[in-house]
């Protein structure tokens, strides 16, 4: 009997594999066990700003190796019952790494359940090459707008921490109608590069050591809000110990000054980096507020 059951399971998995398109390295039958995922190369013909990073010479010689920053990837999780919306997550990590679990992939089921195609952008670390994350998210939006097979009619961005800086950068520095996000969701975001209230690690990772004032101003996104900046939902905790709440507050003020629709949800506690974890008693409150916002502001 046990052998019969195992045989049936594998037969069904094989049938699902034949029925589903391959997803760039992930098993085609992944949808049989859970949400389908496609892995997309952002720059299949090579990134226009690819570079090689040489680790500092004072590091352990075994670790002081060159690494090529040529590849950005995007995981696409289509909703089973799509409503036309797509959102691209930019994970946090201080522009030195990507926090891919509770600050990225763990959000997918919640968005998918609401008919939203959910994407996780594995953007390249800038290592002082400030244009790299912006180019990756710009191209990711272009790609998803072209996914007619998923019925996408609007594309938004979401980011946590330094990923919030990536998301707010494309929201304020887009170059055309295609790369302009339709909405932005920022979770305890880094917004500014102003040394007086930025996150120092993100500043160093994006702009390198001793950046010019011109570069600091360019990536201080609160200074680049216009009436055409997309509507925003901002989430943070007032006791954030790592990214000063002033980042979110000044961005919110700039949005209001430009008459951009903006919603801000501030929890009295929660700190920094809570992501999708159940580490705050206010999770049901902010997810409910976000759900309402998506229904009445984005739709």
N, C-alpha and C positions, 0 to 999 in steps of 0.2 A: 504493500500500500504506500509506504514511504517513497519507494522508487517511482511509483506512478505519479505521486504529487510533485516530486522533483522534476520529472520529465515534463509534466504539464506546465510548470513554472518556466522552465527553460524554453519550451515551445512557444509560450506566449511572449517571452522576452525576445525571441528570435523574430517572431511576427512583428512585434513593435519596432524592432530594428529595421526591418525592411520597409515599414510604413513611414518612418521618420527620416528626414534628411540628416546627413552627417553635420556635426557642429564644430568643425575646426579643432579636432583633437579630443573632444568629449564623445563618449559612446552615443550612437544615434538612438539607442533605446533608453536613454536617461529619462525621457518623459514617461516611460512605463512605471518607473519607481518614484518619480517626482517631477518638478518643473523642468521642462526642456531648457537646455542651455546651449547657445552657440558661442564660439569664441572667434572674435573678429580681429584681424590685424588692422590697426589704424593706418599704418603706412606700408601696404604690401609691396610697394616699389621702392621702399626706403624713405626714411624721414628726411625732409629737406634740411633739418637742423640737427642731424645726428652728430654725436661727438664722442670722444674717448676721454674718460676720466682716469687720471693717474693718482692713486692714493698717495698721501704725503710720505716723503722719504723717511720721516722719523717714526713711522709705524714699524711694527714687526715685519722684517723682510718677507716673511712667508705670506703676509697679508697685503703688502704694498705692490699690488698688481694693477694693471690697466683694465678697465671695464668699459665696453662699448655701450653707449646709451642710444641704441638705434631702434628699439622695438617698444611700441606701446600696444596694449591689447585691450579688448573690451568684451566682457561677458554679457550676453544678452539673454534675459529670461522672459520670454513672451508670456503674456497673460492668457489663460485658457479662454476667457470670455472678454476680449479686448474692447475698451471703450474709446480707443483712438489716442489715448495719452501715452507718452513715453517719458521716462525720467532717467537721467544719467547720474549715477552716484560717483562723486570724487572723494575717495577715502582720505582720512586724516593720516598724520604721521610726521608732521613737522618738516615736510619737504626733505626727509632723509630716508623714509620707508613708507610702506602702505599698511594701514591697519585694516585688514580685509575681512575680519569676522564680524565682531559686534558693531563696527563702524562702516560696514558695507554690505556683505552678503546676507547678513541676518535680517535685513530690512525687506528682502525680496518677497517673502510670502505675504506680508502685509500689503504691499503695493499690488502684487499680482491678484490678490483676492478682491481688489477694487477695480480690476480690469486694466491696470496700468502695466505696460511693458517696462520691465526694470532692467537697467544696465549698470554694470560696475566697470568703471574706467581704470585700468592699470596704467596710469600716466607715468611718464619717465621722470625720474628725479632730476631736478635742474642742475645741481652742483654749481650754482652761480650762473648758469645759462638761462636767464630769466624768461626767455621767450618759449621755452620748451613746453611747460604745462599748458600755457594758453593755446599753443598750436595743436596740442593733442586733444584738448576738449573742443576746440573749434572744429577739427576734422571729425571727431566723434559725433557731433551734432549733425554735420553734413551727411554722414553715413546713415544715421537713423532717420533723417528726413527722407532719405531715398529708399527706406525699407517699406515699399508699397505692399509687400507680401504680408506685413503685420498690420496694415490698415492704420498707420500712424498719421494723425492729423495735427498733433502738437507735441513739442519736445521741451521738457524742462530740465533743470539741473538741481542737484542736491549735493551738499558737501558738509563734512564734519571737520572741525578744527582747521588745519591747513588746507584740507579739501574744500572747506568753506571759502577759503581765499581763492582757490581755483574757480569755484562756482561763481563767486561774486566778481571775479576778474572778467570772465566771459560775459557776465551780465552787464558790465560797464565798459568793456573793451571790444565787443563784437564788431565785425567789419562790414557785415551786410545783413539782409533780412534772413538769409539762410542760417547764419551762425548766431543770430539773436535768439536766446532762449525765450520760450513763451512764459516761463515762470521760474522762480528760484526759491529753494528751500535751504536755509542756512542753519546749521546746528553747532552751537558754541563756536562760531567761525572766527578765524583770523581775518581781519578786514584791512588793516592798515600795515604799512611798513614804517610808520613813524616810530623811531626808537623809544619814545617816551611811553608808548602803551601798546606796542606790538608784542608778538611772541618772538623772542630773540632767536630761537632755533630756526623758526620759519624764515625770518629775515636773512639769516646767514645762509640757509640752504637755497633760497631763491636768488638772492642778489650777491652772495659772496661777501668777502671781507671788504670793508671800507667802500661801500657803494656810493655813488654820487648822489647829491640831493635830487637831481633830475630823476634818477631811477627810483628813489624812495617815493617821490611824489607820484610818479607814473603808476606804481603798484599800491598806492594808498587809495583804495577803491572808493572810500567815502568822498573823495574829491572828484570823482568822475561820474557821479549820478546825474542823469538828465531826465526830462519828462518822458523819454522813451525807454528808460530802464524798466525791465519787466517786473511785475508784481512779486512781492517777497513775503515769505513766512520765515520768521527768525525765532529760534529756540535757544535758550541758554538758562543757566543757573546763576543767581546773584552771588553765590559764593565760589564762582569759578576761580581756582587758584593758579591757573596756568595761562589762560588767555583773558586779559582784563575785559570785563563786561563793557567797558567803554568802546571796544571794537564794534559790538552790535548796536549800542546806543547811538553812536555818532552816525553809523550807516542808516539807522532808522530815521534819525533826524534829517539826514540828507534826502532820504526818500520822501518824507513828508514835505520838505521844503520844495521838492520838485513835483508834488502832487501825484506821486506814484503810490498805488495801493500797497499798503504794508501792514502786516500783522506781526506782533511780537509777543511771545509767550515766555515769561520769566518765572522760573521756579525759585522759591526761597532757598532751596538746597539741592544738591546734586553734583556740585563740583564740575570737573572737566572730564570728558572722555566716557560718559555713561553710555552713549550710543544706544543700541537696542537692548542693552542689559537691563534687568529688572532691579536696578540699584537705587531707584528713586520711587517714592510712593506716588509720584505725580505722573507716572508713565501713561496710565489710562486717561488722564486729563489732557496731556499734550497730544497724544495720538488722536483723541476725540476732536480736539481743536483743529488738528491738521486735516482730519477727515472732512470736517465741516468746511474748512478753507478750500480744499480741493474741489468740493462739490459746488460751492457758491461763488468762489472767486476765479478759479481756473476754468471751470466748465462754462 
